[in-house]
Amino acid sequence: MITKKHLNRQIVKTDDGSHTLIIPELNEHYHSIHGAIQESMHVFIQAGFNQLANASKLSILEIGFGTGLNTLLTFIHSKMNQQFIEYCTIEKYPLVNEEFMQLNYASILNDYPNDLLYRMHNAPWKKPTAIDSEFTLLKLHQDLLHLQVDNTFDLVYFDAFGPDKQPDLWTEDVFKTIYGLMNRGAILTTYSAKGQVRRNMKNAGFKVERIAGPPGKREMLRAKKQ
Ligand SMILES: C[S@@+](CC[C@H](N)C(=O)[O-])C[C@H]1O[C@@H](n2cnc3c(N)ncnc32)[C@H](O)[C@@H]1O
């Protein structure tokens, strides 16, 4: 089980040069050590967001705001597709200023204003905040096990810590709750390809496919509400 005591985090560089956080006591990373940006791009943007590139408006739920990298990449890609985004993200253990101020994503992804990630981290909790006129961010300081959201979603980024470290977050019950919040045709993506996770998703009602994972990982899962 993860407790506050475990969240002594350190910032490290991954193989693509982008930062991630590690929790040494748990031997857990926020992203793949083969490349944080590379992994987020593959698992959440290419396998999820880009599948819905034709939608003019999307409602997205993220499990685990963490560094804000998925939010940032989604913002950037929504501009390429000219989409309106309502982005809701939940986080139980938010980063503190000293942590997110050190992240080097701005120097790698240089096509957006430098302060964008900071504005996302500094956005108040529980209050929809316009990052710009097309992108609204709602951050919820919540435990996934007590998820309370008002919206329904077209896309879910399931980015909790791994099922071996947090098995209570990858259960059939949790996936049933999320399934109930998704619109018909909505997609959920996650980096895990574990058999038990796939079975839990299927039992929750999803149609699940195994697809190619990011570098360093053979497979990942994509689930659809039909
Ligand atoms: C694998 S990290 C990914 C974070 C983020 N998507 C990113 O790109 O940095 C998992 C995140 O889930 C959060 N988390 C862990 N347990 C949680 C819980 N019970 N409810 C909500 N968030 C949780 C962690 O604090 C962490 O930020």
The ligand as an SDF file (V2000), in Angstrom:
LIG
                    3D

 27 29  0  0  0  0  0  0  0  0999 V2000
    2.2130    6.6310  -13.0060 C   0  0  0  0  0  0  0  0  0  0  0  0
    2.0010    8.1650  -12.1410 S   0  0  0  0  0  0  0  0  0  0  0  0
    1.4700    9.0800  -13.5620 C   0  0  0  0  0  0  0  0  0  0  0  0
    1.1640   10.4730  -13.3460 C   0  0  0  0  0  0  0  0  0  0  0  0
    0.8910   11.4080  -14.5240 C   0  0  0  0  0  0  0  0  0  0  0  0
   -0.0910   10.9560  -15.4380 N   0  0  0  0  0  0  0  0  0  0  0  0
    2.1420   11.9090  -15.1550 C   0  0  0  0  0  0  0  0  0  0  0  0
    2.2300   11.9210  -16.3960 O   0  0  0  0  0  0  0  0  0  0  0  0
    3.0260   12.3540  -14.4440 O   0  0  0  0  0  0  0  0  0  0  0  0
    0.5910    7.7700  -11.1450 C   0  0  0  0  0  0  0  0  0  0  0  0
   -0.1140    8.9340  -10.4880 C   0  0  0  0  0  0  0  0  0  0  0  0
   -1.2780    8.4590   -9.7800 O   0  0  0  0  0  0  0  0  0  0  0  0
   -1.3720    9.1320   -8.5350 C   0  0  0  0  0  0  0  0  0  0  0  0
   -2.1340    8.3000   -7.5860 N   0  0  0  0  0  0  0  0  0  0  0  0
   -1.6740    7.2750   -6.8410 C   0  0  0  0  0  0  0  0  0  0  0  0
   -2.6600    6.7340   -6.1160 N   0  0  0  0  0  0  0  0  0  0  0  0
   -3.7880    7.4240   -6.4150 C   0  0  0  0  0  0  0  0  0  0  0  0
   -5.1420    7.3290   -5.9750 C   0  0  0  0  0  0  0  0  0  0  0  0
   -5.5320    6.3970   -5.1120 N   0  0  0  0  0  0  0  0  0  0  0  0
   -6.0370    8.1970   -6.4800 N   0  0  0  0  0  0  0  0  0  0  0  0
   -5.6490    9.1660   -7.3620 C   0  0  0  0  0  0  0  0  0  0  0  0
   -4.3740    9.2980   -7.8120 N   0  0  0  0  0  0  0  0  0  0  0  0
   -3.4520    8.4460   -7.3510 C   0  0  0  0  0  0  0  0  0  0  0  0
    0.0810    9.3000   -8.1340 C   0  0  0  0  0  0  0  0  0  0  0  0
    0.2580   10.2750   -7.1470 O   0  0  0  0  0  0  0  0  0  0  0  0
    0.7200    9.6540   -9.4560 C   0  0  0  0  0  0  0  0  0  0  0  0
    0.6570   11.0340   -9.7020 O   0  0  0  0  0  0  0  0  0  0  0  0
  1  2  1  0
  2  3  1  0
  2 10  1  0
  3  4  1  0
  4  5  1  0
  5  6  1  0
  5  7  1  0
  7  8  2  0
  7  9  1  0
 10 11  1  0
 11 12  1  0
 11 26  1  0
 12 13  1  0
 13 14  1  0
 13 24  1  0
 14 15  1  0
 14 23  1  0
 15 16  2  0
 16 17  1  0
 17 18  1  0
 17 23  2  0
 18 19  1  0
 18 20  2  0
 20 21  1  0
 21 22  2  0
 22 23  1  0
 24 25  1  0
 24 26  1  0
 26 27  1  0
M  CHG  2   2   1   9  -1
M  END
$$$$
